[in-house]
């Protein structure tokens, strides 16, 4: 089974309901890029009438995490993934529809290859940029993902 935007959105509904109910939705996913959008609404706003930073963070993390999940699934190996560190910068109020894009799919291939070959954990920094409908950057997020080959469980 391949990972698709519709499957990611279903995953959000059942496993990450906060993201789903605040409007975070995957739009496109391929081997190099993931696009996620979220519209500013009452349920995801802060007291300053713009999108709450954590909602932007959920959308941004999904862009990077979906790429990692897709590459792990394609490897056929049992690899764990975890965000170790993240940071963000905000440059404009997030109102209207905000679209997050991560184009770091190729970075993951090398990390997974190294994890499988060496058995050692790997880290990779991935970036997501959020823009409004006028294509103005409103926020930038960086996530440090850790990848580790899981040991087979004893039965």
Secondary structure, 3 states (H helix, E strand, C coil): CCCCHHHHHHHHHHHCHHHHHCCCEEEEECCCCEEEEEECCHHHECCCCCECHHHHHHHHHHHHHHHHHHHHHHHCCCEEEEEEEEEEEECCCCCCEEEEEECCHHHHHHHHHHHHHHCCCEEEEEEEEEECCCCCEEEEEEEEEEEEECCCCCC
